[in-house]
């Protein structure tokens, strides 16, 4: 996969996760985060940076399972505000 494709996929996943977090009361599970980005094969340091991004947006990362874990992580056709 080319860098441009990875960047686009990353942005789509990030946007999708933000929308899911809003539906879940500004929370995501660490499992959701890892599963969402699994195709990009990120290391722990990169995942921690993403957690920091979400924290800065007021979104908490928990160890608890979420009922929305089966949702798609991509925000297809949805504008990111």
C-alpha positions as CSV (number, residue, x, y, z in Angstrom):
1,X,0.0,0.0,0.0
2,X,1.3,3.4,-0.9
3,X,1.8,6.2,1.7
4,X,-1.0,8.3,0.2
5,X,-3.4,5.3,0.5
6,X,-2.3,4.7,4.1
7,X,-2.8,8.3,4.9
8,X,-6.3,8.2,3.5
9,X,-7.1,5.0,5.3
10,X,-5.8,6.5,8.5
11,X,-7.9,9.6,8.2
12,X,-11.0,7.6,7.4
13,X,-10.5,5.3,10.4
14,X,-9.8,8.3,12.7
15,X,-13.0,10.1,11.5
16,X,-15.0,7.0,11.9
17,X,-13.8,6.4,15.4
18,X,-14.5,10.0,16.4
19,X,-18.1,9.5,15.3
20,X,-18.5,6.2,17.1
21,X,-17.0,7.8,20.3
22,X,-19.6,10.6,20.1
23,X,-22.4,8.0,19.9
24,X,-20.9,6.2,22.9
25,X,-20.7,9.2,25.2
26,X,-17.2,10.3,24.1
27,X,-15.7,6.9,24.9
28,X,-13.9,4.2,22.9
29,X,-12.5,0.9,24.1
30,X,-8.8,0.2,23.7
31,X,-9.9,-2.9,21.7
32,X,-11.9,-0.8,19.3
33,X,-8.9,1.4,18.8
34,X,-6.5,-1.5,18.1
35,X,-9.0,-3.3,15.9
36,X,-9.7,-0.2,13.8
37,X,-6.1,0.4,13.0
38,X,-5.0,-3.2,12.7
39,X,-4.7,-3.1,8.9
40,X,-2.1,-0.3,9.3
41,X,0.1,-2.4,11.6
42,X,0.8,0.5,14.0
43,X,3.1,-0.1,17.0
44,X,2.3,0.7,20.6
45,X,3.9,4.2,20.5
46,X,1.8,5.1,17.5
47,X,-1.4,3.9,19.2
48,X,-0.4,5.9,22.3
49,X,-0.2,9.0,20.1
50,X,-3.6,8.3,18.8
51,X,-4.9,7.9,22.3
52,X,-3.4,11.3,23.1
53,X,-5.2,12.8,20.1
54,X,-8.5,11.4,21.4
55,X,-7.8,12.7,24.9
56,X,-7.1,16.1,23.5
57,X,-10.6,15.9,21.9
58,X,-12.2,15.0,25.2
59,X,-12.6,11.3,24.2
60,X,-11.7,8.7,26.8
61,X,-10.1,5.3,26.0
62,X,-11.3,2.5,28.3
63,X,-10.4,-1.1,28.7
64,X,-14.1,-2.1,28.8
65,X,-15.9,-3.6,25.8
66,X,-18.3,-1.4,23.9
67,X,-21.6,-2.5,22.4
68,X,-20.7,-0.7,19.2
69,X,-17.6,-2.8,18.6
70,X,-19.1,-4.4,15.5
71,X,-19.7,-1.1,13.8
72,X,-17.6,-0.1,10.8
73,X,-14.7,2.2,11.7
74,X,-14.8,4.0,8.4
75,X,-16.8,7.2,8.0
76,X,-17.7,6.6,4.4
77,X,-19.4,9.6,2.9
78,X,-19.5,11.6,6.1
79,X,-17.9,15.0,6.5
80,X,-15.5,15.3,9.4
81,X,-16.4,18.4,11.5
